[in-house]
């Protein structure tokens, strides 16, 4: 290819850092912020690029349930930088999008990645996704995943489930979403709270096709 054409091609398709894959991770206001933060940590450690979405309620839950005290700034850049440093993200590996950032890649089928996880997923979020509300970027990104027939994993923590919750989960399952409740098992004989969190996160990583060493698969040595 002539040098001029090569330069034009490079300008049209600028080089970016290479990551194993890209996953959209959304956290909402359900209890269980530990699951979402641990998943974020594991995805970054596995060299996965993460596009992160945080609802306002999720930020409150993170502050309430964990020792992760997010910066209290209007600018999401401060929160993004804080989380990137805390979890050792590479340059360009973690991007936080605001709830009204309609020009973000996840808002369109032409830019959204192949996989999205909502962890934890509140009952209100399940309802909004099930009916296609798209009132904020989390709901819109999930709507895009469904319409494009891409992987959508929802991690509800509500207990007990009402008929409304169950109907929404059945509806979403029929649309192609995977419902993966935050229900840790005990056959691995957990000894700590972290072991219980890792059980659910390991299941999520398996669903995403990301190699994990948090939990041996059934039949493998403990």
C-alpha positions in Angstrom: 0.0 0.0 0.0 1.4 3.5 -0.9 2.7 5.5 2.0 -0.1 8.2 1.6 -2.8 5.6 1.7 -1.2 3.9 4.7 -1.2 7.2 6.6 -4.8 7.8 5.7 -5.8 4.4 7.0 -3.9 4.9 10.2 -5.6 8.2 10.7 -9.0 6.6 10.2 -8.3 3.7 12.5 -5.9 5.0 15.2 -4.0 2.4 17.2 -5.3 1.6 20.7 -4.2 -0.5 23.5 -5.0 -4.1 23.0 -7.1 -5.9 25.6 -8.4 -9.4 25.6 -12.1 -8.2 25.3 -14.4 -5.5 26.4 -17.2 -5.8 29.0 -19.8 -3.3 30.1 -20.3 -3.5 33.9 -23.2 -1.7 35.4 -23.8 -1.4 39.2 -27.2 -0.3 40.5 -28.6 0.4 44.0 -29.3 -3.2 45.2 -27.3 -4.5 48.1 -24.2 -6.4 47.1 -21.8 -3.8 45.9 -19.0 -6.2 46.9 -19.9 -8.5 44.0 -19.7 -5.7 41.4 -16.4 -4.3 42.8 -14.8 -7.8 43.0 -15.9 -8.5 39.4 -14.4 -5.2 38.3 -11.1 -6.1 40.0 -11.0 -9.6 38.4 -11.9 -8.3 34.9 -9.1 -5.7 35.1 -6.7 -8.3 36.3 -7.6 -10.5 33.4 -6.7 -7.7 30.9 -10.4 -7.1 30.1 -11.3 -3.5 29.2 -14.3 -2.4 31.3 -16.8 0.3 30.5 -18.3 1.1 33.9 -21.8 2.5 34.6 -22.7 3.5 38.2 -26.2 4.6 39.2 -26.6 7.3 41.9 -27.9 4.6 44.3 -25.0 2.3 43.5 -22.6 5.0 44.7 -24.5 5.3 48.0 -24.5 1.5 48.4 -20.7 1.3 47.7 -20.1 4.0 50.4 -22.4 2.2 52.8 -21.3 -1.5 52.3 -17.6 -1.3 51.6 -14.4 0.5 52.5 -14.3 2.0 49.0 -15.0 5.7 49.5 -15.6 7.2 46.1 -14.6 10.8 45.5 -17.5 13.1 46.1 -17.2 15.2 42.9 -19.5 16.0 40.1 -16.8 15.1 37.6 -16.8 11.3 36.9 -13.2 11.6 35.9 -12.2 11.7 39.6 -14.1 8.5 40.3 -12.7 6.8 37.3 -9.1 7.7 38.3 -9.7 6.5 41.8 -11.0 3.1 40.8 -8.4 2.7 38.1 -5.6 3.3 40.7 -7.3 1.1 43.4 -7.6 -1.9 41.1 -4.5 -1.4 39.0 -6.1 -0.7 35.6 -3.8 -0.2 32.6 -4.1 3.1 30.7 -7.3 3.2 28.8 -8.6 0.0 30.4 -11.3 1.5 32.6 -13.8 4.1 31.4 -16.7 5.4 33.5 -19.7 6.8 31.7 -22.3 9.1 33.2 -26.0 8.3 33.4 -26.8 10.8 30.6 -23.8 10.1 28.3 -25.9 9.2 25.3 -22.8 9.5 23.0 -21.0 6.7 24.9 -20.3 3.5 22.9 -22.7 1.4 25.0 -25.6 3.6 23.9 -25.5 2.3 20.4 -25.5 -1.1 18.8 -22.6 0.0 16.6 -20.4 0.6 19.6 -21.5 -1.6 22.5 -19.4 -4.6 23.4 -20.5 -8.3 23.1 -21.1 -8.7 26.9 -22.8 -6.6 29.6 -23.3 -7.5 33.3 -25.6 -5.6 35.7 -24.2 -6.5 39.1 -25.9 -6.0 41.4 -29.2 -5.5 39.7 -32.0 -3.8 41.6 -35.6 -4.8 41.2 -36.3 -1.4 39.7 -33.6 -1.9 37.1 -34.9 -5.4 36.2 -38.3 -3.8 35.7 -37.0 -0.9 33.5 -34.9 -3.3 31.3 -37.8 -5.7 30.9 -40.1 -3.0 29.6 -37.5 -1.1 27.6 -37.7 2.1 29.6 -34.2 3.4 28.6 -34.4 6.4 31.0 -30.7 6.3 31.8 -27.5 4.9 30.3 -27.7 1.6 32.2 -31.2 0.9 31.0 -30.3 2.0 27.4 -27.1 -0.1 27.4 -29.1 -3.2 28.5 -31.8 -2.4 25.8 -29.0 -2.3 23.2 -27.7 -5.7 24.4 -31.1 -7.2 24.0 -31.9 -5.8 20.6 -28.5 -6.7 19.2 -28.8 -10.2 20.7 -25.7 -9.8 22.7 -24.9 -11.3 26.1 -26.7 -9.7 29.0 -26.2 -11.0 32.5 -28.3 -9.7 35.4 -27.4 -10.3 39.1 -30.4 -9.7 41.3 -30.0 -9.8 45.0 -33.6 -9.1 46.1 -35.1 -11.5 48.7 -37.7 -12.7 48.7 -38.9 -12.3 45.1 -42.3 -10.9 44.5 -44.5 -12.0 41.6 -43.4 -8.8 39.8 -39.7 -9.7 40.2 -40.3 -13.3 39.0 -42.3 -12.2 36.0 -39.7 -9.7 35.0 -36.9 -12.3 35.3 -38.9 -14.8 33.2 -39.6 -12.1 30.6 -35.9 -11.2 30.4 -34.8 -14.8 30.2 -37.1 -15.3 27.3 -35.5 -12.3 25.6 -32.1 -14.0 25.9 -30.7 -12.5 29.1 -29.1 -14.7 31.8 -30.4 -14.3 35.3 -27.6 -15.1 37.8 -28.8 -14.4 41.3 -26.3 -13.5 44.0 -26.8 -16.9 45.7 -23.4 -18.3 46.7 -23.0 -22.1 47.2 -21.4 -23.8 50.1 -20.0 -27.0 48.7 -16.6 -25.4 48.5 -16.7 -24.9 52.3 -16.3 -21.1 52.4 -14.4 -19.7 55.3 -14.7 -16.0 54.8 -17.1 -13.4 53.4 -14.6 -13.0 50.5 -15.1 -16.7 49.6 -18.8 -16.2 49.3 -18.4 -13.2 47.1 -15.8 -15.0 44.9 -18.3 -17.9 44.4 -20.7 -15.6 42.5 -17.9 -13.7 40.7 -16.4 -17.0 39.5 -19.8 -17.9 38.0 -19.9 -14.5 36.3 -16.4 -14.9 34.9 -17.3 -18.4 33.6 -20.4 -16.9 31.8 -18.2 -14.2 30.3 -15.6 -16.7 29.1 -12.9 -15.2 31.2 -10.4 -17.5 32.8 -10.6 -17.5 36.6 -8.9 -19.3 39.5 -11.3 -18.2 42.2 -13.3 -21.4 42.3 -12.5 -24.9 41.0 -15.0 -26.4 38.6 -17.1 -29.3 39.7 -15.0 -32.5 39.6 -11.7 -30.6 39.8 -9.4 -30.8 42.9 -10.2 -28.3 45.6 
